[in-house]
Amino acid sequence: MADRFLDDDFLLTGESARRLFHEAAAGAPIVDFHTHLSGADIARDRAYGTLTEVWLEDDHYKWRAMRLAGVEERLISGDADPWDRFAAWAQTVPRLVHNPLYVWTHLELRRVFGIDLPLSPATAREVWDEANRQLPTVTARRLLARFSVSVLATTDDPGDDLASHRRIAHESGGAHGLVVPTWRPDPAHRLLGEPTAWNAWADRLGACVGVGVEDLQSLAEALRRSYRRFVELGGRASDHGLDSVPDAARHADAADAAVRGVRRGAPASAEGRCALTTEVLHLAGDLAHEHDCVLQLHLGALRDVSPRVRAALGHDAGADAIGDDPQAPGLARFLGQLEAEGRLPRVVLYNANPRDNTLFGAMAGAFSLPGVPSPVQWGPPWWFNDHESGIRRQLEELAQVGQLAGFVGMVTDARSPLSMTRHELFRRILCDVVGGDVDRGLLPGDLAWLSEVVRELCAVNAMRFFGFAAPAVSPWG
């Protein structure tokens, strides 16, 4: 039997799916509106010393898998020799049967380095040597060019000076749209229980925008000024990571007391954290509406559940889980209030818990704006859902409770430019879902029409929804 592993038609189970992918989806540009890639790496066109540097340096998906395989932390996130760290990853990979990391790993090796060996301890040295031989030509910008990235959004703190984005914008002829910042003010409420960290963050924000942060009013002004700086550099969205949207009325006095208290070194109470979270969200909604931008909400992750990993590595180091907070009440209250006040911007909702899939799809469909198709989106399958079955499940459920043709498309949530291959996986699954409907008689065999739908789902819808501008000159070279 022929080995079909990652062949040209993998994940494409019928002729209609194959045609849609190869003729419509494969050549579409990438618009990735949510990544954690480094603007500084792109600005300086970072060159990578070893495969470990580009593959394992900041990838908490791989870190998590290695921990589950019993690998020592020094070989995961520590300062062990790069070869030893890579060898530990190669030892982990054969354990990842039916795990998306197995496909991602080998797709990245094939698409970037032309290596079609299954990674294992037996092949690790050969893969290492060949990939490292090619690394001088595999810089950050060249990788993005290789994947035909048209627009890429980074995720940035409000207190960031955005120097890297200014450099990239200058090199692209002053046109905004190729690499844009995304405003993420989570520390304003996330760090309220850590006064030293919160005050350092607030001092940095204030210095960046010229506002001394002492109370809620001055914090709000600092955040407004910061948001405007992002928009001036092509930023089209804010992003917010929360367990859930608070189901609580606004309480500005409690939020103000929380800010004043943490400034004096007192951790905020639960009421204060809730109040400030609500104020920041409503401010973000106002700013998105004012500047014709997008509000993104990442909901349902339970972060940093391992005290050991948190103590050793800090936040967001691969020790997170799915939360089970109720999502509907707070989300409905928040979006409904924005709509009632005439301030509902375009919104993208991401859920970590697949239990909430239909809830998010139905919630998004409950809000509409004349002249704006799908103004509230159930966004791309995220984190614990961005594997094959999760993507299929989301496409199917979105089509049933919403409008698949209006979907804003896929993102990578990337820490490495190599992760752009996840767009290919999404596109193959998308074409298999749509093509499968044709082959089963659920859609007419008008592949010209469906090819246009697929192209819009790959890139066009995202360009329109976020209002991205095409750059005058590409800095990819």
Secondary structure, 3 states (H helix, E strand, C coil): CCCCCCCCCCCCCCHHHHHHHHHHHCCCCEEECCCCCCHHHHHCCCCCCCHHHHHCCCCHHHHHHHHHCCCCHHHCCCCCCHHHHHHHHHHHHHHCCCCHHHHHHHHHHHHHHCCCCCCCCCCHHHHHHHHHHHHHHCCHHHHHHHCCEEEEECCECCCCCCHHHHHHHHHCCCCCCCEECCECCCHHHHCCCCHHHHHHHHHHHHHHHCCCCCCHHHHHHHHHHHHHHHHHCCCCEEEEEECCCCCCCCCHHHHHHHHHHHHCCCCCCHHHHHHHHHHHHHHHHHHHHHCCCEEEEEECEECCCCHHHHHHHCCCCCCCEECCCCCHHHHHHHHHHHHHCCCCCEEEEEECCHHHHHHHHHHHHCCCECCECCCEEECCCCHHHCCHHHHHHHHHHHHHHCCHHHCCCCCCCCCCHHHHHHHHHHHHHHHHHHHHHHHCCCCCCCHHHHHHHHHHHHHHHHHHHHCCCCCCCCCCC
